Amino acid sequence: MRIKGILCCLAVLVSGCQSTVERPANLTACQGVRPQVCTMIYKPVCAMEKEGQFRTYASECTACSHEEVVGYQQGECVEGE
């Protein structure tokens, strides 16, 4: 019984630490298995990371190969977005 209580407390603590940043509607979500190898195409995208920050990546593939990226939109990120 004591172990069950400890596991419950641990679950509550871990879930409280998760980020709940909302993804804007105009972002394309990274789906499926993350690519490990991408072609060297330069077609920049502005990607949103789990913390809500935006960063420019060389391509859709490059952006989605990073676990912290949740989605992207075409074009470089514009400062102040």
C-alpha positions, 0 to 999 in steps of 0.5 A, a space after each residue: 500500500 505504501 508503494 502505491 502511495 509513493 507512485 501516486 505522488 511521483 506521478 503527480 509531481 512529474 505531470 506538474 512539470 510538463 509544459 503546456 505550451 499551445 501550438 499555433 494553428 498555422 504550424 505543421 506538426 512533426 509526426 511519426 518517427 523522427 528522421 535521423 538523416 536529412 538531405 542537405 536541402 536549404 529551404 528554411 522553416 521556423 520551428 516551435 520548440 516544446 518551451 514555446 521558443 521559435 528557431 530557424 532550421 535549414 529544412 522541415 526534415 532538419 527541424 523535425 529531427 530534433 526531439 524538442 521541435 513540435 511543429 514548423 512553418 515555411 520560411 525563416 523566423 522573424 524576430 519579434 514573433 
